[in-house]
């Protein structure tokens, strides 16, 4: 079959690449075209029709500033889909772009089936998007266990395929709490994961580095994000003796005693590996952002770690809570081997692993697609 894939950021590029490999195992004649990055290029052996860097903007101001570029990329994707004539279109996460330029076009212009892999977080906010999904999506592949129940109660065609984070970090997971503690009890390393986009680095990294000044006995290490370069971090690390390491995020987390993690997929990866963490995210508006979240969002948490656990396993510092004082306080507790907060996080991580399930997410996703849409 012919597959057209749309991945709009680094994590989607990674998960889509693994899906491509799984599809090839079951469909040797598979042909691909895609919007994505280096991971999909490696998996397919071809170049993207548009690199995700051209559309990887989050937040009102960055999106408005780059609206022209996003529109051009959307038009190019539509033209290439038309020319490629796929049997199946697979949208991967990134709802802002996919729901504007892909979903309606696929149904109304191409008339082809559409699979949404890694569903938009309509259970958290923008619930009006659910109607759009139901109108245009033929099969939803979800990766969070509680999503299956949410969509199923609306008679939505959905399959839970496990979570690709587990597959990605599996070689780095310590199997028990005891082994986690034994491995990192004497570690003097703290991992800094400040986001996968340039504006996230700008807003989160400076405060993370100031916090680390309070812990002179510990060495921070910045886990460089895919799609970014050392130049993206350079303006914010002047005056700091801190390394940036690319391509080794999971190993860095495994070797670190604790981590400061910008909210996103990285919080779940950190939990699965077993590294105590403080979830933090700069949001403009300070306390007003917290007020809006409390009043208008339908979920009590921002991190996947807490959402999957169904309780506050890790601290979440965003908006007006994202302060130097609060980060120092929480990190101090996690660096203390004897603190109840550290033990509580590690115990909570065991619960998260149980709820996620075990492995082979890409193969399960590929099998669901082929079972539903294969011509054979």
C-alpha positions in Angstrom: 0.0 0.0 0.0 0.9 3.6 -0.3 1.2 5.7 2.9 1.4 9.4 3.3 2.5 10.5 6.7 2.4 13.9 8.4 4.7 14.4 11.5 5.1 18.0 12.7 7.7 17.8 15.4 10.7 15.7 16.7 8.7 13.2 18.8 6.2 12.6 16.0 9.0 12.1 13.6 10.5 9.4 15.8 7.3 7.5 16.4 6.3 7.7 12.8 9.7 6.3 11.8 9.2 3.3 14.0 5.7 2.9 12.6 7.2 2.9 9.0 9.6 0.1 10.0 6.7 -2.0 11.4 4.6 -1.4 8.3 7.5 -2.6 6.1 7.6 -5.9 8.1 4.0 -6.7 7.2 3.8 -4.9 3.9 7.0 -5.4 1.9 5.7 -3.4 -1.1 4.9 -0.3 1.0 5.6 3.1 -0.5 5.9 6.3 1.5 5.8 10.0 1.2 5.9 12.3 4.2 6.3 15.6 6.0 8.8 15.0 8.8 12.4 14.9 9.7 15.6 12.9 9.8 14.1 9.9 11.6 11.5 9.4 8.8 14.1 10.0 6.2 16.2 7.2 7.6 13.3 4.8 7.9 11.9 5.4 4.4 15.1 6.1 2.5 13.6 9.3 1.0 13.6 13.0 1.8 10.6 14.8 3.3 8.4 16.9 1.0 8.5 19.4 3.9 10.7 19.3 7.0 8.8 19.6 10.3 11.0 22.6 11.2 9.0 24.7 8.8 5.8 24.2 11.0 7.1 23.4 14.5 5.7 26.4 16.3 3.6 26.4 19.4 1.8 29.2 21.2 -0.2 32.1 19.8 2.6 34.5 19.1 5.0 32.1 17.4 2.2 30.7 15.3 0.9 34.1 14.2 4.5 35.3 13.5 5.1 32.3 11.2 1.6 32.0 9.8 2.7 32.5 6.2 5.3 29.8 6.3 2.8 27.4 7.9 0.2 28.1 5.2 2.7 27.5 2.5 3.8 24.2 4.1 0.1 23.2 4.4 -0.5 23.9 0.7 2.6 22.0 -0.3 1.5 19.0 1.7 -1.9 19.0 0.1 -0.4 19.2 -3.4 2.0 16.3 -2.7 -0.8 14.2 -1.2 -2.8 14.7 -4.4 0.1 13.8 -6.6 1.2 10.8 -4.5 -2.4 9.3 -4.3 -2.0 7.3 -1.1 -4.1 4.4 0.0 -4.0 5.6 3.6 -3.0 9.0 5.1 -1.5 8.8 8.6 -1.6 12.0 10.7 0.8 11.9 13.7 -0.1 14.1 16.7 0.4 17.9 15.9 -3.3 18.7 15.8 -3.1 22.4 15.0 -1.6 21.7 11.5 -3.3 18.4 10.9 -6.8 19.5 11.7 -6.4 22.6 9.6 -4.6 21.4 6.5 -4.8 17.6 6.4 -8.1 16.1 7.8 -10.6 18.1 5.8 -8.5 17.8 2.6 -8.1 14.1 2.9 -11.9 13.5 3.3 -13.2 16.2 0.9 -10.6 16.2 -1.8 -8.8 12.9 -1.8 -11.6 10.7 -0.5 -9.0 8.4 1.2 -9.1 6.8 4.7 -7.3 8.7 7.4 -5.6 7.3 10.5 -4.8 9.5 13.4 -1.8 8.1 15.3 -1.3 9.7 18.8 -4.6 11.4 19.3 -5.1 15.1 20.0 -5.7 15.9 23.7 -9.3 16.8 23.2 -10.0 15.3 26.7 -8.0 18.1 28.2 -9.1 21.2 26.3 -10.5 22.4 23.0 -13.2 19.7 23.2 -14.9 21.2 20.2 -12.1 19.5 18.2 -13.8 16.2 18.9 -16.5 16.9 16.4 -13.9 17.5 13.7 -12.1 14.3 14.5 -15.3 12.3 14.4 -16.2 13.8 11.0 -12.8 13.1 9.3 -11.0 10.3 11.1 -11.5 6.7 10.1 -9.4 5.1 12.8 -7.8 6.6 15.9 -4.7 4.9 17.4 -4.3 6.1 21.0 -1.2 5.8 23.2 -2.6 6.7 26.6 -4.7 4.1 28.4 -7.4 6.5 29.6 -8.0 7.8 26.0 -9.6 4.5 24.9 -12.4 4.9 27.3 -12.9 8.6 26.5 -13.3 8.0 22.7 -15.1 4.6 23.0 -18.0 6.1 24.9 -18.6 8.3 21.9 -18.6 5.3 19.6 -15.4 6.4 18.0 -13.3 3.9 16.1 -10.3 3.6 18.4 -7.5 1.1 19.3 -5.1 1.4 22.2 -1.8 0.3 20.8 0.4 0.9 23.9 2.8 3.8 24.3 5.8 4.3 22.0 7.7 5.9 24.9 8.0 2.5 26.5 9.5 1.0 23.4 11.9 3.9 23.1 13.2 3.8 26.6 13.0 0.1 27.3 16.7 -0.6 27.2 17.2 2.1 29.9 14.5 1.2 32.3 15.6 -0.1 35.7 13.3 -2.9 36.7 12.7 -2.1 40.3 12.7 0.8 42.7 15.6 -0.8 44.7 17.7 -1.0 41.6 16.8 2.6 40.6 18.0 3.9 43.9 21.1 1.8 44.0 22.2 2.9 40.6 21.9 6.7 41.2 22.2 7.1 44.9 25.7 8.5 44.6 25.1 10.3 41.3 26.0 14.0 41.2 24.4 14.6 37.8 21.1 16.5 37.2 19.5 16.3 33.7 18.0 19.4 32.2 15.3 18.8 29.5 14.2 22.2 28.5 11.9 21.4 25.5 12.2 20.4 21.9 11.5 23.9 20.3 13.6 27.0 20.2 11.1 29.1 22.1 10.9 26.5 24.9 14.6 26.6 25.3 14.5 30.4 25.5 11.8 30.4 28.1 12.8 27.5 30.3 16.6 27.0 30.2 17.7 30.3 31.8 15.7 29.6 34.9 16.9 26.0 35.1 20.5 27.1 35.0 19.9 29.7 37.7 18.4 27.0 39.9 21.5 24.8 39.4 23.7 27.5 40.9 22.0 26.6 44.3 23.5 23.1 44.0 27.3 23.6 43.4 28.0 19.9 44.3 25.9 18.7 41.3 26.7 18.9 37.6 23.9 19.8 35.2 23.8 18.2 31.8 21.5 19.6 29.0 19.9 16.9 26.9 19.9 18.4 23.4 16.6 18.0 21.6 16.4 16.4 18.1 15.9 19.1 15.5 17.9 21.7 17.5 21.6 22.5 17.3 24.2 23.7 19.8 23.7 27.2 18.4 20.1 27.2 19.6 21.3 26.8 23.2 24.4 29.0 22.9 22.8 32.4 23.9 21.5 31.0 27.2 24.6 29.1 28.5 27.1 31.9 28.4 28.8 32.0 31.7 27.8 28.5 32.6 30.1 25.5 32.5 27.4 23.1 31.3 27.6 20.5 28.5 25.0 19.9 25.8 24.8 16.3 24.8 22.7 15.3 21.7 21.4 11.8 21.0 21.8 10.4 24.5 18.8 11.7 26.4 17.8 8.4 27.8 21.3 7.5 29.0 21.6 11.0 30.6 18.4 10.4 32.5 19.4 6.9 33.6 22.7 8.3 35.0 21.1 11.4 36.7 19.9 11.6 40.3 17.1 13.9 39.3 15.8 16.0 36.4 14.2 19.3 35.5 11.8 18.5 32.7 9.8 20.7 30.5 6.2 19.4 30.3 5.6 17.0 27.3 6.5 13.5 26.3 9.8 13.8 28.1 8.0 13.7 31.5 6.7 10.2 30.7 10.0 9.0 29.4 11.7 10.3 32.6 9.1 8.4 34.7 9.5 5.2 32.8 13.3 5.3 33.1 12.9 6.0 36.8 14.5 9.4 37.4 12.8 11.7 40.0 11.8 14.9 38.3 10.3 18.3 38.6 8.0 19.1 35.7 8.2 22.8 34.8 7.0 25.0 31.9 7.1 28.7 31.3 3.7 30.1 30.5 3.1 33.8 29.9 0.6 35.5 32.3 2.0 34.1 35.5 -0.8 33.3 38.0 -3.4 34.2 35.4 -2.3 31.1 33.4 -2.9 28.9 36.5 -6.3 30.5 37.0 -7.3 29.8 33.4 -6.0 26.2 33.7 -8.0 25.6 36.9 -11.2 27.1 35.5 -11.3 26.1 31.8 -9.3 22.9 31.4 -11.1 19.6 32.0 -8.0 17.8 33.5 -6.3 18.6 36.8 -2.7 18.0 35.5 -0.4 19.1 32.7 2.1 16.2 32.7 1.5 12.8 31.2 3.1 11.3 34.3 0.3 12.6 36.6 -2.4 12.1 34.0 -1.7 8.4 33.6 -1.3 7.9 37.3 -4.5 9.8 38.0 -2.8 11.6 40.9 0.0 14.1 41.6 3.1 11.9 41.4 5.4 14.7 40.3 5.3 18.4 41.1 4.1 20.6 38.2 5.4 24.2 38.2 4.0 26.3 35.4 2.7 29.8 35.0 3.1 31.7 38.3 4.4 28.5 40.0 7.5 28.4 37.7 9.8 30.3 40.0 13.4 29.9 41.1 12.4 29.5 44.7 9.9 26.7 44.1 12.2 24.8 41.7 15.0 24.9 44.3 12.7 23.7 47.0 11.4 20.7 45.0 14.8 19.7 43.6 16.4 19.8 47.0 13.9 17.1 48.2 14.5 14.9 45.2 18.3 15.1 45.7 17.9 13.8 49.3 18.2 10.0 49.3 16.1 9.8 52.4 13.3 12.1 51.5 9.7 10.8 51.3 9.1 12.8 48.2 11.8 10.9 46.3 10.5 7.6 47.5 7.0 8.6 46.6 7.9 9.4 43.0 9.7 6.2 42.5 6.8 4.2 43.8 4.4 6.1 41.6 6.5 5.3 38.6 5.8 1.6 39.1 2.0 2.4 38.8 2.6 4.3 35.6 4.5 1.4 34.0 1.7 -1.0 34.9 -0.9 1.2 33.3 1.1 1.8 30.1 1.6 -1.9 29.4 4.5 -3.5 27.7 6.1 -2.8 24.3 5.6 -3.4 20.6 3.5 -0.2 20.1 4.6 0.3 16.5 3.8 -3.2 15.5 0.4 -3.0 17.1 -0.3 0.2 15.3 0.8 -1.2 12.0 -1.3 -4.3 12.5 -4.4 -2.2 13.3 -3.9 -0.1 10.1 -3.4 -3.2 7.9 -6.3 -5.1 9.5 -8.6 -2.2 8.7 -7.4 -1.0 5.4 -5.3 -3.6 3.6 -6.5 -4.4 0.1 -5.5 -8.1 0.4 
